[in-house]
């Protein structure tokens, strides 16, 4: 079977942290907000929702005619804000703040994407998607730690808020059904707006903290999302015929030296099941993965091959590295569906 190999192009996401936003053309801000210009909005803070997958500010302002205008301002997730040392207590209802934000493309809406908040005392809070680099969120360790196996805490991808996945191009091997689905896709179909997780391999390529736990019968990989857990059975079992389908599928694995080789089937239909571009995944999707510990024990090299005859004419492959980070902790957070869908108001 012919294969297409996808390299490690890095796309900046609006996540992540916890809130994986739409990546059909980057982040949902690329569709909802004018990211080519920043505007300054100032006013009195009336509400601060310290939530996931995004936090929201409500600001009372006045227009040029002196009329009261209410703005909603979207930021990264509360989980990411905490990593940037932006706490819920840093903003007090009633105080006056200045916000640099990307305005909505629909001028009739009053929902903007906040980047920097400045308080009256001069304190600047970095709350936006563009301003948060992985270095800002998680400093590199002073001394590299060494793992003896795959268990432990790992920083997947190239850092928080980033994804090791290439942009969609004409080279993608899509079937006619895949091309039609991609053409019809819009951001409202993104399962994450209903807090439905991304399927692997995208979940494995996402830049986030992961915990790997090796047991006698299974390897469990946990992510930052409250239900972001993969169970990979390593006790020699086969895929059962009647297993319940799920977003993460049914995984069986075996060891090849320092590498865990995984075969996953029984996926549910998913509107973004192949990558994060709006290419669906069907019930015939099959994923082969390899998690291999490096010789020096400082990283896992993750690679995959995904097949889905319903949407792909040939298999797609890719890879990414996870850094060993026992100095970090896995912090999980709950996705609020109402909050996850709020950005749609900017359409």
N, C-alpha and C positions, 0 to 999 in steps of 0.2 A: 504493500500500500504506500502511495506517495505521501510524504510528510512535508509540512511547512514548519520551519524552525523560527520561533519568535525570540528575539534578543531581549536584553534587559533595559529597555527604555523606561525611564522613571516619569510617572505622571503625578503631579501634585493633586491630591484629593481634598475634598472638603470633608474630611472625616476627622476624621477619623480618629483619631481619638476613638470615638465610638460611632459617630454619625457618619456612616458612609453615605455620601450623597450621590447624585446621579453623575455618571462619568461617560454618558453617551457623547458628550463633547467636553470632557473635563469634569467639572463640578457643577452642581445644579445652578450655581451662581452665574456660570457662563451663559445659561439660558434665561435666568430670571433677573439677573442684575447686570448693570453696565459696568464691567470690570475694567474698562478703559479710562474711567475717571472717578475721582473721589470727590465727595461733597462734604461740607461741614454742617452738621445739624447740632444745634444747641438747645437745651431746654431743661425742664425739671423732670427728674426720674419719678415715675409713678408706680412702676412695677419692675421687679427683677426676678425672672423665672430661671432658676439655676438648675436646668434640666438637661436630659439627654434625649435624642442625639444632638440637639442644639440648645443653647441657652438663649433667652430673649429678654430684651429691655423694652419697656414702654416709656416713651418720652413725650411730655406735653410741651409743645412749641407754639409759636404764632407765625402766621404768614405775613406777607408784605402789607396786607390790609388790616393787620391786627387781629385776625380771626384765629381762634384756637385750633391747632392741628395736632392730631395724635399720631406719632410714629412708632412703629414696631421695628426693632433692630435685632437681627439675627447674629449670633456669634458661634464659635465652635462649641463643642459639648462641654458640660460641666466637668467631665472627667479630664478633658484637655486643659481647661482653665485652671484646675487644681495643680496640674503639672507645671503650669506657667506661674504658679503662686498667685493666681487671681482667685480670691476667696469670695464667697457669697457676702461676707461681712464688709468687703471692700467698697461696696456700693450701697448707699443708704437711700431709701425712698424719701423723696423730698429735696434731695440735694441737686444742685445745678451742675450739669456736665456738658462737655463738648465731645462730639463723636465724629470721627472721620469714617465715612462709609461709602460703599458702592450703591448708587441709587437703583431703584427698580427700572427695568426696561419699559414697563407699563407705567407711564407717568401718572395714571389715575390711582395707582396704589401707593400706600404709605408703609411699605415694608422694605427695609434696606439691609445690606450686609455690612455689619460694623467691622472695622479694622482696628482702630485705636480710640480709646476713651481717655480723655484728659479731665482730671478733676480740678477744682478751683485752687487747690494747693500745689498744682503742677504735676501731680502723680499721673503717670501714663500707664495705661493697662492695655497690653497687646491681646486682643480678643478675636482677631480675624483669622481667616483661612490663609490669606496670602502672607501674613506676617509671622506665622508660626512655623519655624523650621524644626527639624528633628533635634538639632543641636540645642535649640532653646528649650525644648521640652524635656529631653533626656541627655544630660552631659555624658560624654564618653568616660569609661572607667579609667582611673589612673594606672592601673595594672590589669592586663588582660587575664581573665580567669580561664582555667583549663578544665574541660569536662572529660570524664572517663567513658560516658555513654550519652545517649540522647536525652536522658531525664534532666529536668531542671527548668530554669527560667531562660527564655530566649527572646531576643528582639528580632522579630521577623521582618523581612524586607530590608529596605535601606534606611528605615527610621519611621517614626510615627508620622502619620499624615501622608505617607507616600506608598505607591504601589508599583511593584516590579511587573508591569504589564504594558505591552506596546499599544500605541494608538491603532485604531481600526484603519485599514487601508484596503486598496483593491486587491492586495495579495491574499486576503483572507479567503480560505476555500469554502465559500458558502454555497449551499444548495439554493435552488430557486425559492424554496420555502423559507430558507434562512434569510435571503435577500429581501423577500417580501415582508417578513416579520421585522427586520431591521428598519425598513423604510417606514413601516407603520408605527414603530415604537415611539412613545413620547414619555416624558419624565413621570407622568402620573402612573405609568405601568410599572415603575420601579418597585419591586417587592419591599424594599426597605422603607417606603412610605407607610407601610403597615407593619413595620418592625420584623419583617421576614428576613432572616439572614441571607447573606450571599453563600453560594455553594462553592465547594472546592472545584478547581484550583484557586479561584479568586480569594477565598478565605485564607489560603495558605500564603498567598502573595501579598496580602495586606500588611502594611507596616504597622505592627502593633506588638504588644507583649503577649507571649504565649507560654503556657506551662505544659510540659510534657511529663507524664507520669507512666512509668513502665511497670506493669503488673505481670502476674503469672499467665493470665489468659488474654490480656488486652493491653494495648497502649492507648492512653487517653490524652488527647490534646485539647486544652481549654484555652479559650480566648477571652477578651475583655467583656464580651457581651454575655448577659446572664445565662442564655441558653446556647452559647457558642461552644459546643463540646462535640468532639469527634471521638468515637470509640473504634479502634482498629483491633480486631481479634487476631491473636497470634498463636492460638491453640490448635491449629491445623484444621479447623472447620472450613466447610465450603459455603458459598452463598446459598441460603435456603430459597426455595422456590416462592414461598408465600410470605416472605418478610415484608413488613410495612415499609412503603416508600417514604423517603424523607428528603429534606433539603440537603443534608450531609451524606445521604446514601448509606449503603451497608458496605463496610470495609473489612477486608481480611488481609493479613500481612505475614511476611516471613523475613528472617534475618539473612543477610548476605554479608558476613563479616561485621563491619561497623555500620552497615547500611540497613535500614528498614525499607522493604519493598512492599508497596500497598496496591491492592486492586479493589476498586470501588464501583458498585453497580446499584440498582434500585433507587435511582434518583426520582424525585417528583418533577413535574413540569416547573420550569422557573423562567421568568421573563428575561433574566440576565444570567442564564445558567452557564454560558460560555464566556468567561471573562467578565468585563463590566461595561460592555458597550451597547447593550440592548440586543445582543445575539442570544436567543433563547436556548435553553437546554431541555431536552425531551426525556422520555422514559427509557430510551435506548442509549442514553449517554453512558460511557464507560471511561473511567479514569485510572491511569496507572501512574504511581508516584514513587519517588525514591528520596528518602531522608538519610543522608550520609554524613557521618561525623568526620570532620577534617583530621588530617594526620596530627596536627598540633592541638586538637581538642578545643579550639576557640570558636568554631562555627559549624553549622549544619548547612550542607549544600542541598537545596531542595530542587528537584526537577520533576517534570510531569509530561504526560502525553494524554490528550483527551480525544475521544472519538464520539461522534454522535451523527449517525447516518441520516437522521431526519433534518439536520441543519448544517452539517459539514460534509464536503465531498472527500476530505482526507483528514488525517489526524493533525492536531495542533500541539506543538511542544513549547516548553519554556522553562525557565529556572530562576532561582533567587537564592540569596544567602541569609541565614539567621545567625546573629551573633550571640554567644553565650553570655548571659547577664545575671548571675546569681545575686548581684547587688540590688536588683530590682524586685518589686512585688507585683503580683497580678491583682489588679483592682477591677472588679466587675461592676457593671452599672446596668440599670434597667432602662430599656427604650420605651418611651411614652408614645403610643401611636398618634395621639392628638398633636403632640409636639412635632413628631416626625413629618406630619402632613402640613404643618403650618406654612412652610415656604411656598406651597402651591398657591397661596393667596396672592403671591406676587405675579402670577401669570396674567 
